[in-house]
Amino acid sequence: AMVGDVNLFLSDIDDDDDNVAANNTVAPNNPHPQNTKKTNAEIDIMIADDRHRKKGLGSEATRLMMIYAMERLGIKRFFVKIKDSNDASRHLFETTLGFKECNYAACFREVELEYRVGDDDDDDGGRMAAIEELCRGVGGRMVELTSCQDGNDGGGEVITVRTSETV
């Protein structure tokens, strides 16, 4: 039975980047026109049934999704937005997965955490090190990866990992 899911919402390098025009095209003054690929991914995770929480399912599914996104999609930065009262999610992303706080929205009482993959000077080495670190937490559960186009904005892709506990 499905117990939860993990979703990625892909976006451009920086949503507030001056080099990306409002219609999601490269602005004429962009000194790096090749940087139009979506390299940021917001992660959204849910374990629906309380009986399946605290078993490592969320951690494992998130790790697998991140590995897939780095390998197949070239994602360089992952981020999450978590209510500051959600201690379990903060623990998962900060302590278990190594995300670091990068922003706080007081009006929403949300913390934003990020995980950066390597650096600009060592793309492949940083990516491989991140994948190796994430693989250490993956066990032997059933995993299904699906990908589809996001109908909301016409240009995004949503990738979902569903984990099932084997009985």
MORALIN-V54297 format. One record per helix or strand of 3 or more residues. SS is the DSSP state (alpha for helix, beta for strand). FROM is the first residue (numbers start at 1). TO is the last residue. Records with the same first field share a line. If there is no record, write none. Layout:
SS = FROM-TO  FROM-TO
//
This chain:
beta = 2-11  40-47  77-83  100-105  110-116  142-149  157-164
alpha = 50-52  57-73  87-96  123-135
//
